[in-house]
């Protein structure tokens, strides 16, 4: 979280977004570029940070182009892209980091699954762009922000150190203190900007779900429901719609050996309802800040597009699993 905060503060995403906007000749190209940026950047910077960084940029542009077509569609696709793209690396979202650690997955196994999900996600997103009408957008005259290359190198090396810990090449007890120290030296003020409430939320999720799963009636029920790959896949998607995909992964993992099905289930399960993923709520909150009178329209469009994506993934992965 410290690393991501400092990368965001450096303005890397803003630079890339402005560059893509500069080369966008119409609204379809603009939405495609900002969506794909969210897709690929979320792999390294997590889905939440990609949305927090790119959604305000996108919505600022829509303010400059009042008659922009498919404004709502673009916002929804950006959120979907961040959710799907973040599934490629174990650290891209919390549910994958948990599953990677809990099941002690080999890197090769994880990336085999993740690449398949990434490929299907890219194809679905690419096809969705054809529904967006082309209309011209005015040229942006604002200069591109400058970025200190030395800082990029410094933060990249810290990111590499954290990756070494994620893949168990060095223990977390060594990697994390060193990373915190180096990031504190880089910018001590970032220590105050960490969302400690979010960290506490995950801790309490682990405690609450752990205690919940100790109840004999609940544990027997879950064990019966998640014995096959199809049941685990569909069940984890269904649970994600109600309590979101991170706690769904934490709840189900102790009761099933269907790791592959659970991986696809909780990642696909971030699609669907507005509460299926924390990133969905973050995107909705930002949109409301820019367009407070369009909450109902956003929720309707969000539900419709997410349902289409979710059905597509379910049909495809049902035959794969």
Secondary structure, DSSP 8 states (H G I E B T S, - for coil): -HHHHHHHHHTHHHHHHHHHHHT--BHHHHHHHHHHHHHHHHHHH-HHHHHHHHHHHHHHHHHH-TT-TTHHHHHHHHHHHHHHHTTSSTTSSHHHHHHHHHTT--HHHHHHHHHHHHHHHHHHHHHHGGGS---B-----S------HHHHHHHHHHHHHHHHHHTTSS-HHHHHHHHHHHHHHH-GGGGGSS-HHHHHHHHHHHHHHHHHHTSHHHHHHHHHHSSSHHHHHHHHHHHHHHH-HHHHHHHHHTT---HHHHHHHHHHTTSSSTTSSHHHHHHHHHHHHH-GGGHHHHHHHHHHHHHHHHHHHHHHHHHH-
